[in-house]
């Protein structure tokens, strides 16, 4: 039997949220700070490379992640100007005069009964089956002040975070509490063996770095995985057209509310995100340069926030939409932007970092004989996840009725992945079901697909499943129960802004 080395060294190249979150997850998993583990972690980052910070939204998985790495939720709110996120609101994505929600809490009766066949207006699915849309519309927090940190007993939630401050907090936590070694340097040369493994890194200070596993968190450049090892990017711009973003930091006006959801408002050739932090709004325009130009996109963005004089500084981000099918090659694995990036419509970027880092933490240390199997399985899982993400994001576009060329192109059959077409062929007769998804690997459950599909007016022909209508009494009971729960939530939950202020003051 192959022997595992007593210590395995992980070298992470690149900081930012990807690098420091990966370091934190692996270090916490192995209790590196206690000095009795099989892993050492070194993070190398240049001092002059800014982080991209393309998004400030997270997925509910972040709650467990922050708790597991040992961060206080209250400290995260203080340091990162955080706010709660309970879902997404999509405005004008169908006709140009509409809105629907994708809440994080699953429908009432989920797994026991499907309410969609019993609704007169299927676009009211989220309203009829879930209280969270009402909570969001009233700008309420997901829990009461009496509840403990990370408690999601009442509502499933994630966060809005200042991406730059989040990376700084993670860095401090890694260095002060998790025994991660930090080295400020630039990778000048990557020596690759004939086997395709990285032998060593040569840094700008002349030092030589070796490792059992290199983690590439160098952003879009993918210094190790892309440049040195040649793992190609699989482009997805034939499905997801957006390839640019403009971002603004928008101050609050007097008597403001903090929205407990991300709002995505459709535009002529893309959409505008509106994220409420406790200190400001993060607003940005994601668009396709094939259907508009930067100046027109910026004009729409500034009109949206009321900055027609151009007083706010706009940051421009250009990206290639795609992912690397071989994200773990040899002794190098890409995490974050180095592994791939698609538009931030459902806040998948940080979620994928969490998933990747957790996989690394669970598999390392391992003998060299096992590494090809570990990497192959990871590549298979990540390729499947990327395809599911692409399908789910594309789902938001294909049932639009808008007249602009961008939206017309999104309806074309050629832009819809075959895997999604197959799902839709089934769902037009019964809608998404839990059995369509494998809980062990799926990122978005059937509930997420239901909220988006039904919210956009997709109405399956349930007549072939007449037995469902025998549950009419049960369905009406669940809908009534949801109404009562909603009334209780609206009465008992505190205002979002007030909750944050009182909680942080306590």
C-alpha positions, 0 to 999 in steps of 0.5 A: 500500500502506498504511503502518504507523506507525513506532511504535504505542502499546499502552495496557493498562488494568488490572494483575493477571495479565492486564495484566502477562502481556499486557504481558510477552508483547508486550514480549518479542516485540518486544524493546522493552527494546532500543529498536528496535521498532515498539511502545510499551507503557503499563500503567495500573492503579489503586492500590486495586483488588485482583486477583481471582485466581480460580485458581492453576492453569496449563496446560502452555503456561505453560512456553514463555510464561515462558521466552519472556518471559525469566523463570527457572523457579527464580525463579518457584518461589521468588517464587510459591511454585510447584509442579508440576502434572501433571494433574487428579484428579476425585473423586466425579464419577460415582457419589460413590465414584470417581476418574479422572485427566486427565494432561497427557502424551498416551497412549503410542502416541498417533496410532499406536494407540488402546488403548481398544478393547482394555481390559476396563475402559475407566475404566482408560484413563489407567492403561493408557496413561500413567505420569503418573497413577502419578507423581501418586499417588506425589507425584513431581516430573515430572523429575530434578534433573539436568535443566535448567529448563523441561525436559519431556523426561520429563513434560508439566507446568504449574504451581500458582502464588500468583496474587497473587505471580505478578502482582507478579513479572510487574510487576517483570519488565516494569518492570525488564527489558522497558521497559513504562511504568507509570502509576498512575491511574484511568480516569474517562472513555472518549471514544468516536468515532462509528466505535466506536473509543476516541479517548482516556481521561481519567484521574483525574489529568487526563491524557489518554491516546491509543493505537493499541490499547487492551487492556482488562484491567480484570477483570469490570467490562470498563471499556472493552470492556463499559461504554464500547463496549457489547460484550455478554456471552454468558451460558453459565449454561444450560450451566455452572451455577456462578456463585460461589466461596469460596476459602481459604488452608490451611496445611500440617500436619506431614509434608505432601506437595505434590500434583503435580496439581489435585484436583477433588472433587464436592460437592452443588452444585459441586466443591472444588478443592485445589491444592498450592503449596510454601508452602500449599494453595489450596482453594476451592468452586465452586458454583451459587447456584441449587442451594445458598446461600453458607452451605451452600457454606462449611460444605462447604468448611470441613468439607473442610479441617477448619476447622469453627471458622471460623479461616480467612478465606474469600474470596467471588467471584461471577461471571457465566458467559459470554464476549464474542463481540466481544472485539476491537471497534474499537481495543480488545481484551479480555483476561482476565476482561474478555473472559469467564470460566467456572468454573476447572475446567481452568485455562483463564483464564491459558491464554486470556490467553497466547493473546490476548497472543500474537495481539496480539504477532504482529499489532501493529504493523499499518496501520489498514487491516488492523485490521478483518481482524485483529480479525475473525479474532481474534473468530472464533478466540476464539468458537470457542475459547470454545465448545470450552472450554464443551463440554469443561467440560460433558463432565465433568458429563453422565455423572454418576450422582449423585442431587442436583438439581444433578447431575441438571440437568447430565444434562438434554439441554437443557443440553448444547450442540448441538456437543457432542451432535454429537461424542458422537453420533460418539464413541459408535461410535469415541471421540475421534480426533486428526482431530476436532480442528484442531491450529492452534486447539484448546485441548484435544487428543483425548487430553484428551477420551479421558481424561475420557470414558473415565475417567467410564465412557463406553464406545463401541461399537467393534464397528463398527470391527472392524479395530481388533481386528486390532491386539491384539498391538500394543496389548498391547505398548504396554500392557506398554511403559507398565508398564515406563516406569511402573516406571522413573518410580516408581523414578527420579523424586524426591519432589515436595516434596524436589525443590522444596526441593533445587532451590531450595537449589542 
